[in-house]
Amino acid sequence: MNQITLLMYCTDQKGIIAAVTNFIHQSQGNITYIDQYVDRPNAAFFMRVECDMNGNDFDFQDFKNQFYQDLGTRFSLHCDFYLKNQKPKMAVFVSKYDHCLYDIMAKQQSGELAAEIPFILSNHPDLEIIAQRFDIPFFHIPVNKDNKAEAETKQLALLKEHEVDYIVLARYMQIVSPTLIDHYTHKIINIHHSFLPAFPGAKPYHSAFARGVKIIGATSHYVTEELDAGPIIEQDIARVTHLNSIADFIEKGRDLERIVLLRALKLHVNRKVMVYGNKTVVFS
């Protein structure tokens, strides 16, 4: 049995759900999950469907082609199709902080994060020992203002060689270039250590402390050319008081960063996120 997931959007109009569900039924499919959302001010329709496709002669490419032939033009429908048994390949970029990396590796190897990790890449050698511990290839590509273009060429070559589907910036302390973003539009996931849009950029805990905030947060988002301003996938907060120091902020924040990034990765890997403008629709 083939289990597939469909993510689709179009202008809101009558008959979309009926047409999609009928097409799946006529294709010998059984819907196991369906959810939809309508953005009424913009008349935009979003839907996520999971279904089991019966029959030994099921052809995934034929199904997609027939879907677009029957429904694509009729509704101007945009749809992404995924086979559940095909795990996406996720490259992990890190620098020197290890807390997010440890969490990702543990959840991936336990099966809680349904993705393959072909390699870990870093601009520092410090975390290679973690890659060795989990038996994952590690590539050290130093980055500075003089070799950025050369380093990026090496990164892109590795990503292409390993057929990487998306990238996770697990506290990778470098600004990603427009070239890399263009190659992986809405496929680079970052964790930022503040409750965006508050305190973007460097040292947000220091900025939050100086401002006297009563909550701190973490935000996982897709990377765009504007720093820390891409579509948000997941966020969370922790309370702080005047008694807390900057070190306390950082300690509390690291727990949030791990939790929020892992939630975002699971949502992305399980095909529950749709990007719409600079926002996301996140299905349950």
C-alpha positions as protocol buffer text, in pm:
chain_id: "A"
residue {
  index: 1
  type: MET
  ca { x: 0 y: 0 z: 0 }
}
residue {
  index: 2
  type: ASN
  ca { x: 125 y: 349 z: -91 }
}
residue {
  index: 3
  type: GLN
  ca { x: 64 y: 627 z: 162 }
}
residue {
  index: 4
  type: ILE
  ca { x: 76 y: 974 z: 15 }
}
residue {
  index: 5
  type: THR
  ca { x: 35 y: 1331 z: 141 }
}
residue {
  index: 6
  type: LEU
  ca { x: -101 y: 1618 z: -68 }
}
residue {
  index: 7
  type: LEU
  ca { x: -56 y: 1987 z: 13 }
}
residue {
  index: 8
  type: MET
  ca { x: -254 y: 2219 z: -210 }
}
residue {
  index: 9
  type: TYR
  ca { x: -366 y: 2578 z: -244 }
}
residue {
  index: 10
  type: CYS
  ca { x: -567 y: 2789 z: -486 }
}
residue {
  index: 11
  type: THR
  ca { x: -819 y: 3070 z: -494 }
}
residue {
  index: 12
  type: ASP
  ca { x: -1114 y: 2979 z: -275 }
}
residue {
  index: 13
  type: GLN
  ca { x: -1407 y: 2854 z: -484 }
}
residue {
  index: 14
  type: LYS
  ca { x: -1693 y: 2607 z: -471 }
}
residue {
  index: 15
  type: GLY
  ca { x: -1642 y: 2238 z: -526 }
}
residue {
  index: 16
  type: ILE
  ca { x: -1269 y: 2196 z: -450 }
}
residue {
  index: 17
  type: ILE
  ca { x: -1304 y: 1951 z: -162 }
}
residue {
  index: 18
  type: ALA
  ca { x: -1566 y: 1747 z: -345 }
}
residue {
  index: 19
  type: ALA
  ca { x: -1353 y: 1730 z: -660 }
}
residue {
  index: 20
  type: VAL
  ca { x: -1034 y: 1630 z: -478 }
}
residue {
  index: 21
  type: THR
  ca { x: -1196 y: 1367 z: -259 }
}
residue {
  index: 22
  type: ASN
  ca { x: -1385 y: 1222 z: -555 }
}
residue {
  index: 23
  type: PHE
  ca { x: -1065 y: 1204 z: -761 }
}
residue {
  index: 24
  type: ILE
  ca { x: -890 y: 1013 z: -481 }
}
residue {
  index: 25
  type: HIS
  ca { x: -1187 y: 778 z: -450 }
}
residue {
  index: 26
  type: GLN
  ca { x: -1192 y: 713 z: -825 }
}
residue {
  index: 27
  type: SER
  ca { x: -817 y: 641 z: -806 }
}
residue {
  index: 28
  type: GLN
  ca { x: -882 y: 362 z: -551 }
}
residue {
  index: 29
  type: GLY
  ca { x: -762 y: 576 z: -262 }
}
residue {
  index: 30
  type: ASN
  ca { x: -884 y: 591 z: 97 }
}
residue {
  index: 31
  type: ILE
  ca { x: -856 y: 928 z: 274 }
}
residue {
  index: 32
  type: THR
  ca { x: -719 y: 890 z: 628 }
}
residue {
  index: 33
  type: TYR
  ca { x: -680 y: 1261 z: 712 }
}
residue {
  index: 34
  type: ILE
  ca { x: -813 y: 1583 z: 565 }
}
residue {
  index: 35
  type: ASP
  ca { x: -798 y: 1943 z: 684 }
}
residue {
  index: 36
  type: GLN
  ca { x: -848 y: 2275 z: 513 }
}
residue {
  index: 37
  type: TYR
  ca { x: -822 y: 2645 z: 583 }
}
residue {
  index: 38
  type: VAL
  ca { x: -966 y: 2947 z: 405 }
}
residue {
  index: 39
  type: ASP
  ca { x: -799 y: 3287 z: 432 }
}
residue {
  index: 40
  type: ARG
  ca { x: -1118 y: 3485 z: 375 }
}
residue {
  index: 41
  type: PRO
  ca { x: -966 y: 3835 z: 336 }
}
residue {
  index: 42
  type: ASN
  ca { x: -746 y: 3704 z: 53 }
}
residue {
  index: 43
  type: ALA
  ca { x: -986 y: 3438 z: -77 }
}
residue {
  index: 44
  type: ALA
  ca { x: -713 y: 3174 z: -52 }
}
residue {
  index: 45
  type: PHE
  ca { x: -783 y: 2804 z: 6 }
}
residue {
  index: 46
  type: PHE
  ca { x: -538 y: 2556 z: 161 }
}
residue {
  index: 47
  type: MET
  ca { x: -580 y: 2184 z: 212 }
}
residue {
  index: 48
  type: ARG
  ca { x: -378 y: 1889 z: 341 }
}
residue {
  index: 49
  type: VAL
  ca { x: -480 y: 1531 z: 263 }
}
residue {
  index: 50
  type: GLU
  ca { x: -333 y: 1196 z: 363 }
}
residue {
  index: 51
  type: CYS
  ca { x: -453 y: 886 z: 183 }
}
residue {
  index: 52
  type: ASP
  ca { x: -377 y: 519 z: 128 }
}
residue {
  index: 53
  type: MET
  ca { x: -363 y: 420 z: -236 }
}
residue {
  index: 54
  type: ASN
  ca { x: -469 y: 60 z: -291 }
}
residue {
  index: 55
  type: GLY
  ca { x: -367 y: -169 z: -571 }
}
residue {
  index: 56
  type: ASN
  ca { x: -34 y: -316 z: -679 }
}
residue {
  index: 57
  type: ASP
  ca { x: -44 y: -122 z: -1005 }
}
residue {
  index: 58
  type: PHE
  ca { x: -47 y: 224 z: -840 }
}
residue {
  index: 59
  type: ASP
  ca { x: 192 y: 460 z: -1020 }
}
residue {
  index: 60
  type: PHE
  ca { x: 282 y: 775 z: -827 }
}
residue {
  index: 61
  type: GLN
  ca { x: 383 y: 978 z: -1133 }
}
residue {
  index: 62
  type: ASP
  ca { x: 70 y: 879 z: -1324 }
}
residue {
  index: 63
  type: PHE
  ca { x: -140 y: 980 z: -1023 }
}
residue {
  index: 64
  type: LYS
  ca { x: 21 y: 1326 z: -1014 }
}
residue {
  index: 65
  type: ASN
  ca { x: -15 y: 1375 z: -1389 }
}
residue {
  index: 66
  type: GLN
  ca { x: -380 y: 1273 z: -1386 }
}
residue {
  index: 67
  type: PHE
  ca { x: -450 y: 1494 z: -1084 }
}
residue {
  index: 68
  type: TYR
  ca { x: -317 y: 1801 z: -1262 }
}
residue {
  index: 69
  type: GLN
  ca { x: -493 y: 1707 z: -1585 }
}
residue {
  index: 70
  type: ASP
  ca { x: -830 y: 1669 z: -1412 }
}
residue {
  index: 71
  type: LEU
  ca { x: -808 y: 1935 z: -1140 }
}
residue {
  index: 72
  type: GLY
  ca { x: -506 y: 2157 z: -1192 }
}
residue {
  index: 73
  type: THR
  ca { x: -638 y: 2367 z: -1478 }
}
residue {
  index: 74
  type: ARG
  ca { x: -998 y: 2354 z: -1357 }
}
residue {
  index: 75
  type: PHE
  ca { x: -920 y: 2515 z: -1020 }
}
residue {
  index: 76
  type: SER
  ca { x: -577 y: 2671 z: -1095 }
}
residue {
  index: 77
  type: LEU
  ca { x: -467 y: 2436 z: -820 }
}
residue {
  index: 78
  type: HIS
  ca { x: -107 y: 2416 z: -697 }
}
residue {
  index: 79
  type: CYS
  ca { x: -25 y: 2086 z: -528 }
}
residue {
  index: 80
  type: ASP
  ca { x: 279 y: 1911 z: -381 }
}
residue {
  index: 81
  type: PHE
  ca { x: 275 y: 1532 z: -353 }
}
residue {
  index: 82
  type: TYR
  ca { x: 481 y: 1322 z: -111 }
}
residue {
  index: 83
  type: LEU
  ca { x: 523 y: 949 z: -58 }
}
residue {
  index: 84
  type: LYS
  ca { x: 524 y: 880 z: 316 }
}
residue {
  index: 85
  type: ASN
  ca { x: 791 y: 610 z: 291 }
}
residue {
  index: 86
  type: GLN
  ca { x: 1039 y: 847 z: 123 }
}
residue {
  index: 87
  type: LYS
  ca { x: 1225 y: 1027 z: 400 }
}
residue {
  index: 88
  type: PRO
  ca { x: 1361 y: 1372 z: 310 }
}
residue {
  index: 89
  type: LYS
  ca { x: 1735 y: 1431 z: 331 }
}
residue {
  index: 90
  type: MET
  ca { x: 1829 y: 1700 z: 582 }
}
residue {
  index: 91
  type: ALA
  ca { x: 2175 y: 1857 z: 605 }
}
residue {
  index: 92
  type: VAL
  ca { x: 2257 y: 2008 z: 944 }
}
residue {
  index: 93
  type: PHE
  ca { x: 2471 y: 2325 z: 958 }
}
residue {
  index: 94
  type: VAL
  ca { x: 2629 y: 2411 z: 1295 }
}
residue {
  index: 95
  type: SER
  ca { x: 2899 y: 2630 z: 1447 }
}
residue {
  index: 96
  type: LYS
  ca { x: 3009 y: 2578 z: 1810 }
}
residue {
  index: 97
  type: TYR
  ca { x: 2685 y: 2542 z: 2008 }
}
residue {
  index: 98
  type: ASP
  ca { x: 2591 y: 2176 z: 2050 }
}
residue {
  index: 99
  type: HIS
  ca { x: 2253 y: 2170 z: 2230 }
}
residue {
  index: 100
  type: CYS
  ca { x: 2031 y: 2176 z: 1920 }
}
residue {
  index: 101
  type: LEU
  ca { x: 2253 y: 1931 z: 1735 }
}
residue {
  index: 102
  type: TYR
  ca { x: 2243 y: 1674 z: 2016 }
}
residue {
  index: 103
  type: ASP
  ca { x: 1864 y: 1693 z: 2025 }
}
residue {
  index: 104
  type: ILE
  ca { x: 1827 y: 1656 z: 1648 }
}
residue {
  index: 105
  type: MET
  ca { x: 2060 y: 1357 z: 1633 }
}
residue {
  index: 106
  type: ALA
  ca { x: 1897 y: 1179 z: 1926 }
}
residue {
  index: 107
  type: LYS
  ca { x: 1545 y: 1223 z: 1786 }
}
residue {
  index: 108
  type: GLN
  ca { x: 1650 y: 1125 z: 1436 }
}
residue {
  index: 109
  type: GLN
  ca { x: 1825 y: 809 z: 1546 }
}
residue {
  index: 110
  type: SER
  ca { x: 1534 y: 709 z: 1772 }
}
residue {
  index: 111
  type: GLY
  ca { x: 1296 y: 742 z: 1477 }
}
residue {
  index: 112
  type: GLU
  ca { x: 1104 y: 1038 z: 1618 }
}
residue {
  index: 113
  type: LEU
  ca { x: 1233 y: 1262 z: 1338 }
}
residue {
  index: 114
  type: ALA
  ca { x: 1157 y: 1093 z: 1006 }
}
residue {
  index: 115
  type: ALA
  ca { x: 1447 y: 1227 z: 802 }
}
residue {
  index: 116
  type: GLU
  ca { x: 1785 y: 1113 z: 675 }
}
residue {
  index: 117
  type: ILE
  ca { x: 2093 y: 1315 z: 774 }
}
residue {
  index: 118
  type: PRO
  ca { x: 2358 y: 1266 z: 504 }
}
residue {
  index: 119
  type: PHE
  ca { x: 2608 y: 1499 z: 673 }
}
residue {
  index: 120
  type: ILE
  ca { x: 2679 y: 1770 z: 929 }
}
residue {
  index: 121
  type: LEU
  ca { x: 2857 y: 2082 z: 808 }
}
residue {
  index: 122
  type: SER
  ca { x: 3030 y: 2345 z: 1020 }
}
residue {
  index: 123
  type: ASN
  ca { x: 3247 y: 2652 z: 990 }
}
residue {
  index: 124
  type: HIS
  ca { x: 3436 y: 2526 z: 1298 }
}
residue {
  index: 125
  type: PRO
  ca { x: 3582 y: 2181 z: 1380 }
}
residue {
  index: 126
  type: ASP
  ca { x: 3454 y: 2174 z: 1741 }
}
residue {
  index: 127
  type: LEU
  ca { x: 3146 y: 1953 z: 1693 }
}
residue {
  index: 128
  type: GLU
  ca { x: 3304 y: 1683 z: 1478 }
}
residue {
  index: 129
  type: ILE
  ca { x: 3317 y: 1458 z: 1785 }
}
residue {
  index: 130
  type: ILE
  ca { x: 2935 y: 1459 z: 1797 }
}
residue {
  index: 131
  type: ALA
  ca { x: 2914 y: 1359 z: 1431 }
}
residue {
  index: 132
  type: GLN
  ca { x: 3155 y: 1074 z: 1499 }
}
residue {
  index: 133
  type: ARG
  ca { x: 2950 y: 963 z: 1799 }
}
residue {
  index: 134
  type: PHE
  ca { x: 2642 y: 932 z: 1577 }
}
residue {
  index: 135
  type: ASP
  ca { x: 2838 y: 796 z: 1279 }
}
residue {
  index: 136
  type: ILE
  ca { x: 2745 y: 1087 z: 1050 }
}
residue {
  index: 137
  type: PRO
  ca { x: 2992 y: 1239 z: 799 }
}
residue {
  index: 138
  type: PHE
  ca { x: 3126 y: 1578 z: 911 }
}
residue {
  index: 139
  type: PHE
  ca { x: 3257 y: 1849 z: 681 }
}
residue {
  index: 140
  type: HIS
  ca { x: 3451 y: 2147 z: 810 }
}
residue {
  index: 141
  type: ILE
  ca { x: 3430 y: 2443 z: 572 }
}
residue {
  index: 142
  type: PRO
  ca { x: 3575 y: 2759 z: 733 }
}
residue {
  index: 143
  type: VAL
  ca { x: 3395 y: 3082 z: 643 }
}
residue {
  index: 144
  type: ASN
  ca { x: 3534 y: 3434 z: 663 }
}
residue {
  index: 145
  type: LYS
  ca { x: 3488 y: 3759 z: 475 }
}
residue {
  index: 146
  type: ASP
  ca { x: 3763 y: 3669 z: 228 }
}
residue {
  index: 147
  type: ASN
  ca { x: 3649 y: 3318 z: 129 }
}
residue {
  index: 148
  type: LYS
  ca { x: 3268 y: 3335 z: 150 }
}
residue {
  index: 149
  type: ALA
  ca { x: 3214 y: 3268 z: -221 }
}
residue {
  index: 150
  type: GLU
  ca { x: 3457 y: 2976 z: -224 }
}
residue {
  index: 151
  type: ALA
  ca { x: 3300 y: 2827 z: 91 }
}
residue {
  index: 152
  type: GLU
  ca { x: 2954 y: 2859 z: -57 }
}
residue {
  index: 153
  type: THR
  ca { x: 3063 y: 2680 z: -375 }
}
residue {
  index: 154
  type: LYS
  ca { x: 3188 y: 2389 z: -162 }
}
residue {
  index: 155
  type: GLN
  ca { x: 2864 y: 2385 z: 38 }
}
residue {
  index: 156
  type: LEU
  ca { x: 2650 y: 2376 z: -275 }
}
residue {
  index: 157
  type: ALA
  ca { x: 2861 y: 2096 z: -422 }
}
residue {
  index: 158
  type: LEU
  ca { x: 2810 y: 1885 z: -109 }
}
residue {
  index: 159
  type: LEU
  ca { x: 2438 y: 1955 z: -103 }
}
residue {
  index: 160
  type: LYS
  ca { x: 2405 y: 1852 z: -468 }
}
residue {
  index: 161
  type: GLU
  ca { x: 2623 y: 1544 z: -428 }
}
residue {
  index: 162
  type: HIS
  ca { x: 2414 y: 1416 z: -136 }
}
residue {
  index: 163
  type: GLU
  ca { x: 2081 y: 1518 z: -297 }
}
residue {
  index: 164
  type: VAL
  ca { x: 1980 y: 1720 z: 7 }
}
residue {
  index: 165
  type: ASP
  ca { x: 1615 y: 1825 z: 26 }
}
residue {
  index: 166
  type: TYR
  ca { x: 1647 y: 2088 z: 297 }
}
residue {
  index: 167
  type: ILE
  ca { x: 1892 y: 2248 z: 540 }
}
residue {
  index: 168
  type: VAL
  ca { x: 1871 y: 2303 z: 914 }
}
residue {
  index: 169
  type: LEU
  ca { x: 2067 y: 2587 z: 1071 }
}
residue {
  index: 170
  type: ALA
  ca { x: 2113 y: 2448 z: 1423 }
}
residue {
  index: 171
  type: ARG
  ca { x: 2274 y: 2762 z: 1566 }
}
residue {
  index: 172
  type: TYR
  ca { x: 2488 y: 2809 z: 1254 }
}
residue {
  index: 173
  type: MET
  ca { x: 2633 y: 3151 z: 1322 }
}
residue {
  index: 174
  type: GLN
  ca { x: 2671 y: 3272 z: 965 }
}
residue {
  index: 175
  type: ILE
  ca { x: 2443 y: 3475 z: 741 }
}
residue {
  index: 176
  type: VAL
  ca { x: 2327 y: 3256 z: 453 }
}
residue {
  index: 177
  type: SER
  ca { x: 2385 y: 3407 z: 110 }
}
residue {
  index: 178
  type: PRO
  ca { x: 2112 y: 3486 z: -146 }
}
residue {
  index: 179
  type: THR
  ca { x: 2257 y: 3220 z: -377 }
}
residue {
  index: 180
  type: LEU
  ca { x: 2204 y: 2941 z: -125 }
}
residue {
  index: 181
  type: ILE
  ca { x: 1858 y: 3076 z: -39 }
}
residue {
  index: 182
  type: ASP
  ca { x: 1764 y: 3075 z: -409 }
}
residue {
  index: 183
  type: HIS
  ca { x: 1866 y: 2710 z: -437 }
}
residue {
  index: 184
  type: TYR
  ca { x: 1665 y: 2618 z: -125 }
}
residue {
  index: 185
  type: THR
  ca { x: 1372 y: 2858 z: -115 }
}
residue {
  index: 186
  type: HIS
  ca { x: 1160 y: 2781 z: 193 }
}
residue {
  index: 187
  type: LYS
  ca { x: 1382 y: 2480 z: 253 }
}
residue {
  index: 188
  type: ILE
  ca { x: 1631 y: 2633 z: 498 }
}
residue {
  index: 189
  type: ILE
  ca { x: 1507 y: 2621 z: 858 }
}
residue {
  index: 190
  type: ASN
  ca { x: 1668 y: 2842 z: 1120 }
}
residue {
  index: 191
  type: ILE
  ca { x: 1637 y: 2868 z: 1497 }
}
residue {
  index: 192
  type: HIS
  ca { x: 1664 y: 3222 z: 1631 }
}
residue {
  index: 193
  type: HIS
  ca { x: 1702 y: 3283 z: 2002 }
}
residue {
  index: 194
  type: SER
  ca { x: 1431 y: 3544 z: 2048 }
}
residue {
  index: 195
  type: PHE
  ca { x: 1056 y: 3576 z: 2011 }
}
residue {
  index: 196
  type: LEU
  ca { x: 1061 y: 3734 z: 1665 }
}
residue {
  index: 197
  type: PRO
  ca { x: 1000 y: 3994 z: 1541 }
}
residue {
  index: 198
  type: ALA
  ca { x: 1153 y: 4123 z: 1866 }
}
residue {
  index: 199
  type: PHE
  ca { x: 1534 y: 4131 z: 1886 }
}
residue {
  index: 200
  type: PRO
  ca { x: 1653 y: 4004 z: 1546 }
}
residue {
  index: 201
  type: GLY
  ca { x: 2023 y: 3973 z: 1471 }
}
residue {
  index: 202
  type: ALA
  ca { x: 2313 y: 3908 z: 1706 }
}
residue {
  index: 203
  type: LYS
  ca { x: 2301 y: 3880 z: 2087 }
}
residue {
  index: 204
  type: PRO
  ca { x: 1922 y: 3891 z: 2134 }
}
residue {
  index: 205
  type: TYR
  ca { x: 1947 y: 3773 z: 2496 }
}
residue {
  index: 206
  type: HIS
  ca { x: 2167 y: 4072 z: 2576 }
}
residue {
  index: 207
  type: SER
  ca { x: 1920 y: 4304 z: 2401 }
}
residue {
  index: 208
  type: ALA
  ca { x: 1628 y: 4147 z: 2586 }
}
residue {
  index: 209
  type: PHE
  ca { x: 1807 y: 4182 z: 2919 }
}
residue {
  index: 210
  type: ALA
  ca { x: 1888 y: 4547 z: 2850 }
}
residue {
  index: 211
  type: ARG
  ca { x: 1522 y: 4610 z: 2762 }
}
residue {
  index: 212
  type: GLY
  ca { x: 1400 y: 4451 z: 3085 }
}
residue {
  index: 213
  type: VAL
  ca { x: 1165 y: 4202 z: 2921 }
}
residue {
  index: 214
  type: LYS
  ca { x: 945 y: 3967 z: 3124 }
}
residue {
  index: 215
  type: ILE
  ca { x: 947 y: 3688 z: 2867 }
}
residue {
  index: 216
  type: ILE
  ca { x: 1213 y: 3548 z: 2636 }
}
residue {
  index: 217
  type: GLY
  ca { x: 1148 y: 3325 z: 2340 }
}
residue {
  index: 218
  type: ALA
  ca { x: 1275 y: 3120 z: 2050 }
}
residue {
  index: 219
  type: THR
  ca { x: 1155 y: 3120 z: 1690 }
}
residue {
  index: 220
  type: SER
  ca { x: 1204 y: 2869 z: 1411 }
}
residue {
  index: 221
  type: HIS
  ca { x: 1150 y: 3010 z: 1065 }
}
residue {
  index: 222
  type: TYR
  ca { x: 1233 y: 2964 z: 698 }
}
residue {
  index: 223
  type: VAL
  ca { x: 1533 y: 3168 z: 591 }
}
residue {
  index: 224
  type: THR
  ca { x: 1490 y: 3461 z: 354 }
}
residue {
  index: 225
  type: GLU
  ca { x: 1729 y: 3733 z: 241 }
}
residue {
  index: 226
  type: GLU
  ca { x: 1599 y: 3965 z: 511 }
}
residue {
  index: 227
  type: LEU
  ca { x: 1772 y: 3864 z: 834 }
}
residue {
  index: 228
  type: ASP
  ca { x: 1550 y: 3675 z: 1083 }
}
residue {
  index: 229
  type: ALA
  ca { x: 1238 y: 3782 z: 895 }
}
residue {
  index: 230
  type: GLY
  ca { x: 1126 y: 3467 z: 710 }
}
residue {
  index: 231
  type: PRO
  ca { x: 794 y: 3281 z: 749 }
}
residue {
  index: 232
  type: ILE
  ca { x: 757 y: 3157 z: 1108 }
}
residue {
  index: 233
  type: ILE
  ca { x: 699 y: 2786 z: 1168 }
}
residue {
  index: 234
  type: GLU
  ca { x: 706 y: 2759 z: 1549 }
}
residue {
  index: 235
  type: GLN
  ca { x: 764 y: 2973 z: 1860 }
}
residue {
  index: 236
  type: ASP
  ca { x: 760 y: 2943 z: 2237 }
}
residue {
  index: 237
  type: ILE
  ca { x: 842 y: 3152 z: 2543 }
}
residue {
  index: 238
  type: ALA
  ca { x: 972 y: 3132 z: 2899 }
}
residue {
  index: 239
  type: ARG
  ca { x: 911 y: 3383 z: 3176 }
}
residue {
  index: 240
  type: VAL
  ca { x: 1197 y: 3583 z: 3329 }
}
residue {
  index: 241
  type: THR
  ca { x: 1216 y: 3846 z: 3603 }
}
residue {
  index: 242
  type: HIS
  ca { x: 1444 y: 4124 z: 3725 }
}
residue {
  index: 243
  type: LEU
  ca { x: 1622 y: 3861 z: 3933 }
}
residue {
  index: 244
  type: ASN
  ca { x: 1753 y: 3681 z: 3622 }
}
residue {
  index: 245
  type: SER
  ca { x: 2094 y: 3756 z: 3476 }
}
residue {
  index: 246
  type: ILE
  ca { x: 2203 y: 3738 z: 3111 }
}
residue {
  index: 247
  type: ALA
  ca { x: 2346 y: 3393 z: 3192 }
}
residue {
  index: 248
  type: ASP
  ca { x: 2001 y: 3290 z: 3318 }
}
residue {
  index: 249
  type: PHE
  ca { x: 1843 y: 3417 z: 2997 }
}
residue {
  index: 250
  type: ILE
  ca { x: 2087 y: 3210 z: 2791 }
}
residue {
  index: 251
  type: GLU
  ca { x: 2032 y: 2896 z: 3000 }
}
residue {
  index: 252
  type: LYS
  ca { x: 1653 y: 2921 z: 2980 }
}
residue {
  index: 253
  type: GLY
  ca { x: 1675 y: 3010 z: 2613 }
}
residue {
  index: 254
  type: ARG
  ca { x: 1879 y: 2707 z: 2514 }
}
residue {
  index: 255
  type: ASP
  ca { x: 1604 y: 2476 z: 2636 }
}
residue {
  index: 256
  type: LEU
  ca { x: 1353 y: 2674 z: 2430 }
}
residue {
  index: 257
  type: GLU
  ca { x: 1575 y: 2664 z: 2121 }
}
residue {
  index: 258
  type: ARG
  ca { x: 1598 y: 2284 z: 2129 }
}
residue {
  index: 259
  type: ILE
  ca { x: 1224 y: 2239 z: 2182 }
}
residue {
  index: 260
  type: VAL
  ca { x: 1112 y: 2492 z: 1922 }
}
residue {
  index: 261
  type: LEU
  ca { x: 1354 y: 2377 z: 1651 }
}
residue {
  index: 262
  type: LEU
  ca { x: 1258 y: 2013 z: 1692 }
}
residue {
  index: 263
  type: ARG
  ca { x: 886 y: 2098 z: 1676 }
}
residue {
  index: 264
  type: ALA
  ca { x: 946 y: 2294 z: 1356 }
}
residue {
  index: 265
  type: LEU
  ca { x: 1149 y: 2013 z: 1200 }
}
residue {
  index: 266
  type: LYS
  ca { x: 879 y: 1756 z: 1277 }
}
residue {
  index: 267
  type: LEU
  ca { x: 614 y: 1981 z: 1123 }
}
residue {
  index: 268
  type: HIS
  ca { x: 824 y: 2032 z: 811 }
}
residue {
  index: 269
  type: VAL
  ca { x: 926 y: 1667 z: 777 }
}
residue {
  index: 270
  type: ASN
  ca { x: 567 y: 1549 z: 826 }
}
residue {
  index: 271
  type: ARG
  ca { x: 451 y: 1786 z: 548 }
}
residue {
  index: 272
  type: LYS
  ca { x: 231 y: 2000 z: 771 }
}
residue {
  index: 273
  type: VAL
  ca { x: 359 y: 2346 z: 676 }
}
residue {
  index: 274
  type: MET
  ca { x: 256 y: 2560 z: 380 }
}
residue {
  index: 275
  type: VAL
  ca { x: 421 y: 2895 z: 309 }
}
residue {
  index: 276
  type: TYR
  ca { x: 189 y: 3175 z: 205 }
}
residue {
  index: 277
  type: GLY
  ca { x: 351 y: 3512 z: 143 }
}
residue {
  index: 278
  type: ASN
  ca { x: 564 y: 3572 z: 450 }
}
residue {
  index: 279
  type: LYS
  ca { x: 341 y: 3360 z: 673 }
}
residue {
  index: 280
  type: THR
  ca { x: 274 y: 2989 z: 716 }
}
residue {
  index: 281
  type: VAL
  ca { x: -31 y: 2770 z: 742 }
}
residue {
  index: 282
  type: VAL
  ca { x: 52 y: 2492 z: 990 }
}
residue {
  index: 283
  type: PHE
  ca { x: -183 y: 2195 z: 999 }
}
residue {
  index: 284
  type: SER
  ca { x: -232 y: 1984 z: 1310 }
}
